Amino acid sequence: MAVKQDKGIKSVSGAGTYKYDQDVTLEATPEVGYLFSNWSENGTQKSTSKKYTFKMPAGKKTYTATATADTVKYTVNSYYEEM
């Protein structure tokens, strides 16, 4: 089983050889400025958790960890007071 990392993912773990129905745990760490988004397989979302555990399905599989940029919104309030 292969594990890929998309833009914004610092590292992934869990790639290897697994037997059918064996427990598999994938884990992703996003880069600074990014938030983990999901694990997917062939474009289908499988989990929104950074740590994803499942039973190994039949066949060769490739899972991809995806992240999104962490956007921060700031609100600035100001006022003017005459003296």
C-alpha positions in Angstrom: 0.0 0.0 0.0 1.3 3.4 -0.9 0.8 6.7 0.9 1.2 10.1 -0.7 1.2 13.6 0.7 -0.4 16.6 -1.1 0.7 20.2 -0.7 0.7 21.4 2.9 1.5 17.9 4.4 4.8 17.7 6.2 4.9 14.0 6.7 2.9 10.8 6.4 3.3 7.3 7.9 1.7 4.0 7.4 2.9 2.9 3.9 3.9 -0.8 3.7 2.8 -4.3 2.9 -0.4 -5.5 4.6 -2.4 -8.7 4.4 -6.1 -8.5 3.5 -8.2 -7.5 6.5 -5.2 -6.5 8.6 -5.4 -3.3 10.7 -3.8 -0.3 9.0 -3.1 3.1 10.6 -2.2 6.1 8.5 -1.1 9.3 10.1 -0.4 12.8 8.6 1.3 15.9 10.0 0.4 19.2 8.3 3.0 21.9 7.6 2.9 25.1 9.6 0.2 27.3 8.1 -1.9 24.4 7.0 -4.8 22.3 8.5 -5.3 18.7 7.8 -8.2 18.1 5.5 -8.7 14.4 4.7 -7.4 11.0 3.6 -8.6 9.9 0.2 -8.3 7.0 -2.1 -8.7 7.5 -5.9 -10.4 10.9 -5.2 -12.9 9.4 -2.7 -12.7 10.9 0.8 -12.1 8.2 3.4 -11.5 10.1 6.6 -11.2 13.7 8.0 -9.0 12.5 10.9 -5.2 13.0 10.8 -5.0 9.4 12.2 -7.0 7.0 10.1 -7.4 3.3 11.1 -9.1 0.7 8.8 -9.0 -2.9 7.7 -6.8 -3.5 4.6 -9.1 -4.1 1.6 -8.1 -6.4 -1.3 -5.8 -5.2 -4.0 -3.2 -2.4 -4.3 -4.3 0.8 -2.8 -2.9 4.4 -2.7 -4.1 6.8 0.0 -3.4 10.6 -0.2 -3.2 13.0 2.7 -4.6 16.5 1.9 -4.3 19.8 3.7 -5.8 23.3 3.2 -4.2 26.7 4.0 -5.0 28.0 7.4 -6.7 31.3 6.8 -7.0 33.6 9.7 -9.6 36.4 9.8 -8.8 39.6 11.8 -11.3 42.2 12.8 -10.0 45.7 13.7 -12.3 48.0 15.5 -11.4 51.6 15.9 -13.1 54.7 17.2 -12.5 58.4 17.3 -13.4 60.5 20.2 -13.4 64.3 20.1 -12.0 66.0 23.2 
